[in-house]
């Protein structure tokens, strides 16, 4: 009995060693593809910029990249350092900062122009990223 358990433990160690060898080989010879600025990532980023006023879903972005949802999300995070949702949110806030300089636009107009359906969601996201409310930011700009 003891001898059998020794063989079993030996076999498990060998299996772990084999799987580590396979992983090392894959990491060295089959790395995840990097996105080039001229390729897929550029297409996705342009899509985000041109559709900030619309509801952008992960499914749409994955379709633009011609990838599965999971694979797209992993590569996007590796390439940009942000999740797709966080990236879109940051781009909306950046655009909002530009639009808030215009005295003709109200905070509500700006929130609608950058794709937020509700002004309170816009104000919350803006405050988290910039540190002040959109109204305070607008007062400081004018």
VENQUIDA-V167371 format. One record per backbone hydrogen bond with DSSP energy under -1.0 kcal/mol. CO is the residue of the C=O (numbers start at 0). NH is the residue of the N-H. E is the energy in kcal/mol with one decimal. If there is no record, write none. Layout:
CO | NH | E
CO | NH | E
This chain:
0 | 4 | -2.0
1 | 5 | -1.7
2 | 6 | -1.8
3 | 7 | -2.4
4 | 8 | -2.6
5 | 9 | -2.3
6 | 10 | -2.5
7 | 11 | -2.2
8 | 12 | -2.2
9 | 13 | -2.2
10 | 14 | -2.2
11 | 15 | -2.5
12 | 16 | -2.4
13 | 17 | -2.4
14 | 18 | -2.6
15 | 19 | -2.1
16 | 20 | -2.1
17 | 21 | -2.3
18 | 22 | -2.4
19 | 23 | -2.6
20 | 24 | -2.3
21 | 25 | -2.6
22 | 26 | -2.7
23 | 27 | -2.0
24 | 28 | -3.0
25 | 29 | -2.6
35 | 38 | -1.7
38 | 42 | -1.7
39 | 43 | -2.3
40 | 44 | -2.7
41 | 45 | -2.4
42 | 46 | -2.0
43 | 47 | -2.3
44 | 48 | -2.4
45 | 49 | -2.4
50 | 53 | -1.8
56 | 60 | -2.0
57 | 61 | -2.6
58 | 62 | -2.1
59 | 63 | -2.4
60 | 64 | -2.0
61 | 66 | -2.4
67 | 71 | -2.6
68 | 72 | -2.5
69 | 73 | -2.4
70 | 74 | -2.5
71 | 75 | -2.9
72 | 76 | -2.1
73 | 77 | -2.1
74 | 78 | -2.3
75 | 79 | -2.7
76 | 80 | -2.1
82 | 86 | -2.5
83 | 87 | -2.4
84 | 88 | -2.5
85 | 89 | -2.4
86 | 90 | -2.3
87 | 91 | -2.2
88 | 92 | -2.2
89 | 93 | -2.3
90 | 94 | -2.4
91 | 95 | -2.3
92 | 96 | -2.3
93 | 97 | -1.5
94 | 98 | -2.3
95 | 99 | -2.4
97 | 100 | -1.1
98 | 101 | -1.6
101 | 104 | -1.2
105 | 109 | -2.3
106 | 110 | -2.5
107 | 111 | -2.1
108 | 112 | -2.4
109 | 113 | -1.5
110 | 115 | -2.4
111 | 114 | -1.3
117 | 121 | -1.7
118 | 122 | -2.9
119 | 123 | -2.2
120 | 124 | -2.4
121 | 125 | -2.9
122 | 126 | -2.5
123 | 127 | -2.2
124 | 128 | -1.9
125 | 129 | -3.0
126 | 130 | -1.5
132 | 136 | -2.4
133 | 137 | -2.6
134 | 138 | -2.3
135 | 139 | -1.9
136 | 140 | -1.3
137 | 141 | -1.8
